[in-house]
Amino acid sequence: MGRRFGWLWAAYAVSAYGSGLGFGAFPLIAVLVLDASPAEVSALAAVGPAVGALIAVPLGPWVEFHRKRPVMIAMDLVRFALLMTIPVAYAFGWLGFWQLLVVSAVVAAAKIAFGAASGAYVKTIVRPEDLLVASARFESTNWSSIAVGPPLGGAAIGVFGPVVTVVANAFSYLLSALGVAAIRDREQRPRRTGEGRIRAGELLDGWRHIWTHPGLRPLFLNNLLVSGLIMAADPLVAVLMLGELGFPPWQYGLAFAAPCLGGLVGSRLARRVVARYGQYRVLRTVGTLRAVWLIGLAFVQPGVAGLATVMAIELAIIVSMSLYNPVSAAYRLANTPRDLIARTLSAWSISSSVTIAVLSALGGLLATVTSPRTGIAVAGLLILASPLLLPRVESSAPGEVRQGEQVQAGADE
């Protein structure tokens, strides 16, 4: 899809694999280096991203009215600089829990700003009929990085120490910045009406567009519930498998890493499935399928059979999500005006981060009062209601071409 998209995709791939290597590094450092309590580790996992989401609220309009490539480069360099403070502080014995929390929050905010800028930039360099293909390529890269990165990161930590993956992650952002800089595109500065500082109303424009669009609103609400409940169940599954059921860490890692290869399958099938069945039917059917598997994790038993059960359930969830996500992302891009893309994507990411943090905290509280199995079962039951939030009728923004029609037209050509 052209040189510009190629460089952007390469930059994303480098940073995605770096993030995969560094997955779980902060909680590990908190436990091994700082002797953090369970409450502190939970705060690091929940409070950091939530605060980062709040920091990102004013960044949406700021990204909207600036050139997107410089924004992406700046956000990559910010993440590189902040993450490098961790190994430096560790080397001099200065590392503290609050530093981890601050770095986690600011990196989360920079991630949201980068995602908003890159999504807006993709819409300017990719033809409308290729948006689904572009989204699928990002999706497949993301899942492959999750499949490969954490196992390699765990091995690297065992050999080189607790901060090595943070260094690798930091340099992946530096390489990503160089990749984006290599595009060398003459990007026009976005125009805005009015003068002066960003107005308060512009902070809410992304949410306003989502809420008033008949197709985006149900997809947004469905995404909040599904992603929040799945992410809330993850730490409870870890406690169940590693604690009560006695699975060794390598089996736990295998149970979640190997099924991620299914993400390559779903993302590769997205264009063909939409061309054959239509976008609306895919969103309804696959959106329903991805919600029916989670409750099975509440019934996992010890031994080989239990490990196989977890892997089968995770594979089903990941294949469904990797097929659904690029279709949803392409629809979101196609049904959002260019002058609202950054604010809409920021609003989507901010809301998702806050929801995940809140549901994770509530899930942990419920599991503490009852048991991890009960917490997983409640999440599994609640997520069964999520298909009710999916669009009931096929819709698109006035004047927009439905993405399914674009994909079909591209297939016909």
C-alpha positions in Angstrom: 0.0 0.0 0.0 2.9 2.3 -0.6 6.2 3.4 0.9 4.6 5.6 3.6 2.4 2.8 5.0 5.4 0.4 4.8 7.5 2.6 7.0 4.6 3.2 9.4 3.9 -0.5 9.6 7.6 -1.3 10.2 7.8 1.3 12.9 4.7 -0.1 14.6 6.2 -3.7 14.4 9.4 -2.7 16.0 7.7 -1.0 19.0 5.1 -3.8 19.3 7.8 -6.4 19.6 9.7 -4.2 22.1 6.5 -3.9 24.1 6.1 -7.7 23.9 9.5 -8.2 25.3 8.8 -5.7 28.1 5.4 -7.1 28.9 4.9 -7.4 32.7 8.4 -5.9 33.4 7.1 -3.2 35.8 5.2 -5.6 38.1 8.2 -7.9 38.0 10.6 -5.1 38.9 8.3 -4.0 41.7 8.3 -7.4 43.2 11.9 -8.5 42.7 13.7 -5.2 43.2 11.4 -3.1 45.4 9.7 -5.8 47.4 6.4 -4.2 46.6 3.2 -5.5 48.3 0.3 -7.0 46.4 -1.6 -3.8 46.8 1.2 -1.8 45.3 1.5 -4.2 42.4 -2.2 -3.9 41.7 -2.0 -0.1 41.9 0.8 -0.2 39.4 -1.3 -2.3 37.0 -4.4 -0.2 37.4 -3.6 3.3 38.6 -0.8 4.0 36.1 -2.8 3.4 32.9 -5.9 5.1 34.5 -3.9 8.2 35.3 -2.3 8.1 31.9 -5.7 8.1 30.3 -6.7 11.2 32.3 -3.4 12.9 31.2 -4.3 12.0 27.6 -7.7 13.9 27.7 -6.3 17.2 26.5 -3.9 15.5 24.1 -6.7 14.5 21.7 -7.4 18.0 20.4 -3.7 18.9 20.5 -2.9 15.9 18.3 -5.9 16.8 16.0 -4.5 20.2 15.2 -0.8 19.3 14.6 1.0 17.4 12.0 0.7 13.7 12.8 4.3 12.5 12.0 6.0 14.9 14.4 3.5 13.9 17.0 4.3 10.2 16.6 8.0 10.9 16.6 7.7 13.0 19.8 5.6 10.4 21.6 8.1 7.7 20.7 11.0 9.8 22.0 9.1 10.6 25.2 8.6 6.9 25.8 12.2 6.2 25.1 13.5 8.8 27.4 11.2 7.9 30.3 11.8 4.1 30.1 15.5 4.7 30.1 15.3 6.4 33.5 14.4 3.0 34.9 17.7 1.2 34.2 19.7 4.3 35.0 18.0 4.6 38.4 18.4 0.9 39.0 22.1 1.1 38.3 22.6 3.8 40.8 20.3 2.4 43.4 17.8 5.2 43.1 14.8 3.3 41.8 11.6 3.7 43.7 8.0 2.6 43.4 6.7 6.1 42.6 9.1 6.4 39.7 7.5 3.2 38.2 4.1 4.6 38.8 4.9 8.0 37.1 6.7 6.4 34.2 3.8 3.9 33.7 1.2 6.8 33.6 3.1 9.1 31.2 4.0 6.2 28.9 0.3 5.2 28.8 -0.7 8.8 27.9 2.0 8.9 25.2 0.7 5.6 23.8 -2.8 7.0 23.5 -1.5 10.1 21.7 0.6 8.0 19.4 -2.4 5.8 18.5 -4.6 8.8 17.8 -1.9 10.4 15.5 -1.1 7.1 13.7 -4.8 6.3 13.1 -5.4 9.8 11.7 -2.3 9.5 9.5 -3.4 6.1 8.2 -6.6 7.6 6.9 -4.7 10.2 4.9 -2.3 7.7 3.3 -4.5 4.6 2.7 -7.3 4.4 0.2 -10.8 3.9 1.8 -11.0 0.4 0.3 -7.7 -0.6 1.9 -8.5 0.5 5.5 -9.5 -3.0 6.5 -6.3 -4.5 5.1 -4.2 -1.9 6.9 -6.1 -2.5 10.2 -5.6 -6.3 9.7 -1.9 -5.9 9.2 -1.5 -3.9 12.5 -3.7 -6.5 14.2 -1.6 -9.5 13.0 1.6 -7.8 14.1 0.2 -7.1 17.5 -0.8 -10.7 18.1 2.5 -12.1 16.8 4.4 -9.8 19.1 2.4 -11.0 22.1 3.1 -14.6 21.1 6.8 -14.2 20.8 7.7 -11.3 23.0 6.8 -12.4 26.6 8.5 -15.8 26.5 11.7 -14.2 25.1 11.4 -11.4 27.6 11.1 -13.9 30.5 14.1 -15.8 29.3 16.1 -12.6 28.9 15.2 -11.5 32.5 16.3 -14.8 33.8 19.8 -14.4 32.2 20.5 -10.7 32.2 18.4 -9.3 35.1 15.1 -7.5 35.8 15.6 -4.3 33.7 16.9 -5.7 30.5 13.5 -5.9 28.8 12.8 -2.3 29.8 16.0 -1.3 27.9 14.9 -3.3 24.9 11.4 -1.7 25.0 12.9 1.8 25.2 15.2 1.3 22.2 12.2 -0.1 20.2 10.6 3.3 20.6 13.7 5.0 19.4 13.8 2.8 16.3 10.1 3.4 15.8 10.8 7.2 15.8 13.5 6.7 13.2 11.1 4.6 11.1 8.4 7.3 11.2 11.0 10.0 10.4 12.1 8.0 7.4 8.7 8.5 5.7 9.7 12.1 4.9 6.2 13.1 3.9 5.2 16.7 3.3 2.3 16.7 5.6 0.1 19.8 5.7 -0.7 21.4 9.0 -4.4 20.7 9.9 -6.6 23.8 9.8 -8.9 24.7 12.7 -11.6 27.2 13.0 -11.1 29.9 15.6 -8.0 31.2 17.3 -6.3 30.9 20.6 -6.1 27.9 23.0 -8.0 24.7 22.7 -11.6 25.2 23.8 -13.1 23.1 26.5 -15.8 21.8 24.1 -13.1 20.4 21.8 -12.0 18.0 24.6 -15.4 16.3 24.3 -15.8 16.3 20.5 -14.5 12.7 20.2 -17.0 11.4 22.7 -19.7 13.5 21.1 -19.1 12.0 17.7 -19.1 8.5 19.1 -22.3 9.0 21.0 -24.3 10.6 18.3 -23.2 8.1 15.6 -25.8 5.3 15.3 -23.1 2.7 14.5 -20.2 3.8 16.6 -22.1 4.2 19.8 -23.1 0.5 20.2 -19.6 -0.7 19.1 -18.1 1.7 21.7 -20.2 0.4 24.5 -19.7 -3.2 23.5 -15.9 -2.7 23.3 -15.8 -1.1 26.8 -17.6 -4.1 28.4 -15.8 -6.9 26.5 -12.3 -5.5 26.8 -12.8 -4.5 30.4 -14.1 -7.9 31.5 -11.5 -9.9 29.6 -8.7 -7.8 31.1 -10.2 -7.9 34.5 -10.3 -11.7 34.4 -6.6 -12.1 33.3 -5.0 -11.5 36.7 -7.6 -13.7 38.4 -6.7 -16.5 36.0 -3.1 -16.0 36.9 -3.8 -16.3 40.6 -6.0 -19.4 39.9 -3.5 -21.2 37.7 -0.3 -20.3 39.6 -1.7 -20.4 43.1 -4.6 -22.8 43.6 -4.0 -25.1 40.7 -0.2 -25.2 41.0 0.7 -24.7 37.3 4.4 -23.9 36.9 5.2 -20.5 35.4 6.4 -21.8 32.1 3.0 -23.6 31.5 1.1 -20.5 32.4 3.2 -18.5 29.9 2.7 -21.2 27.3 -1.1 -21.2 27.9 -1.3 -17.6 26.9 1.5 -17.2 24.4 0.8 -20.1 22.0 -2.9 -19.2 21.4 -1.8 -15.7 20.3 -0.7 -17.3 17.0 -4.4 -17.6 16.4 -4.4 -13.8 16.0 -2.5 -14.3 12.7 -5.4 -16.5 11.5 -8.2 -14.1 12.4 -6.6 -11.0 11.1 -5.6 -12.7 7.8 -9.1 -13.8 7.2 -10.8 -10.5 8.0 -10.9 -9.1 4.4 -12.1 -12.4 2.9 -14.8 -12.9 5.5 -16.1 -9.3 5.2 -16.1 -9.5 1.3 -18.2 -12.7 1.5 -20.6 -12.0 4.4 -20.5 -8.2 4.8 -19.2 -6.0 7.5 -22.4 -5.8 9.6 -22.9 -9.6 9.7 -19.2 -10.1 10.7 -19.5 -7.5 13.5 -22.7 -9.1 14.9 -21.6 -12.8 14.6 -18.0 -12.6 15.6 -18.8 -9.9 18.2 -21.1 -12.5 19.8 -18.7 -15.4 19.5 -15.8 -13.6 21.3 -18.1 -13.2 24.3 -19.1 -16.8 24.9 -15.7 -18.4 25.9 -14.5 -16.5 28.9 -16.8 -18.3 31.4 -15.1 -21.6 30.6 -11.9 -20.4 32.4 -13.9 -20.6 35.7 -14.0 -24.4 35.4 -10.3 -25.1 34.7 -8.8 -28.0 36.5 -5.2 -28.9 37.3 -3.0 -31.1 35.0 -2.6 -31.5 31.3 -6.4 -31.4 30.6 -6.6 -28.1 32.5 -3.7 -26.6 30.5 -5.3 -27.8 27.2 -8.6 -26.3 28.3 -7.1 -22.8 28.9 -5.2 -22.9 25.6 -8.3 -23.9 23.7 -10.4 -21.2 25.3 -7.7 -18.5 24.8 -7.3 -19.6 21.1 -11.1 -19.2 20.5 -11.1 -15.8 22.2 -8.1 -14.6 20.3 -9.2 -15.8 16.9 -12.5 -14.1 17.4 -11.0 -10.9 18.6 -8.3 -10.7 15.8 -11.1 -11.1 13.2 -13.4 -8.6 14.9 -10.9 -5.9 15.8 -9.7 -4.9 12.3 -13.3 -4.8 11.0 -14.3 -2.6 13.9 -11.2 -0.4 13.5 -11.8 0.0 9.7 -15.5 0.9 10.3 -14.4 3.5 12.9 -12.0 5.2 10.6 -14.4 5.1 7.6 -17.2 6.7 9.7 -15.2 9.4 11.3 -14.4 12.7 9.5 -10.8 13.5 9.1 -10.9 16.5 11.4 -12.2 14.3 14.2 -10.1 11.2 13.8 -7.5 12.0 16.5 -10.1 13.1 19.1 -12.3 10.1 18.4 -9.5 7.6 18.7 -8.3 9.3 21.9 -11.7 9.2 23.4 -12.0 5.5 22.5 -8.6 4.6 24.0 -9.1 6.8 27.1 -12.5 5.3 27.9 -11.2 1.8 27.4 -8.2 2.3 29.7 -10.4 3.7 32.5 -12.9 1.0 32.1 -10.2 -1.7 32.3 -8.7 -0.1 35.4 -12.1 0.1 37.2 -13.3 -3.4 36.3 -9.9 -4.9 37.2 -10.0 -3.2 40.6 -13.6 -4.5 41.2 -12.6 -7.9 40.0 -9.7 -8.1 42.4 -11.9 -6.9 45.2 -14.6 -9.6 44.4 -11.9 -12.3 44.2 -10.5 -11.2 47.5 -13.9 -11.5 49.2 -14.9 -14.7 47.5 -12.4 -16.6 45.3 -10.7 -16.2 41.9 -13.0 -18.7 40.3 -16.0 -16.7 41.5 -14.5 -13.5 40.0 -13.8 -15.2 36.7 -17.3 -16.7 36.6 -19.0 -13.3 37.3 -16.9 -11.7 34.5 -17.9 -14.6 32.2 -21.6 -14.2 33.0 -21.5 -10.4 32.5 -19.7 -10.6 29.2 -22.5 -12.8 27.8 -24.7 -9.7 27.8 -22.3 -7.7 25.6 -23.8 -8.9 22.3 -27.0 -6.9 23.2 -24.9 -3.8 22.8 -23.9 -4.6 19.2 -25.5 -2.6 16.4 -29.0 -3.9 15.6 -29.2 -2.3 12.2 -26.6 -1.7 9.6 -25.6 2.0 9.6 -23.0 4.5 8.5 -22.5 8.2 8.9 -24.4 10.4 6.4 -22.5 10.6 3.2 -20.1 7.8 4.1 -19.7 4.6 2.1 -20.1 1.5 4.2 -16.7 -0.3 4.7 -18.3 -3.6 3.7 -19.2 -2.0 0.3 -15.7 -0.6 -0.1 -14.1 -4.0 0.6 -16.5 -5.7 -1.8 -15.7 -3.1 -4.4 -12.0 -3.7 -4.0 -12.5 -7.4 -4.3 -14.6 -7.0 -7.5 -11.8 -4.9 -9.0 
